[in-house]
Amino acid sequence: MVTSNEFALPELAALDAHSSLDDLGAVALHNPIQDIDGDGVLDTLTMDSHGGLIVATDLDHDEVVDHVTLLSGSGEFAAWELRGEADGVGHWVQSDHGRLDK
């Protein structure tokens, strides 16, 4: 997978698999460079972070990141989803976490 920090998202750059996204809020994604779901629309940006990888995806194409996966160099990972509330305020919920064994 191609990674590019040229279009890096500063809000995500310091995160790793141990980070909490509880206070993150919405993150704009204006320059996705990959189509992760195969629908023909660019929706994802991947970037290097502290020896790991960040995958940020805008699944509904509204230019806001809906899903973030953080993978550390040690194989630990965490996946987060942005969930909306009735008042329009979104919050991040961890949907998965673990360790990829070698």
Helices and strands as residue ranges (DSSP letters): E 44-49, E 52-57, E 67-71, E 76-84, E 90-99
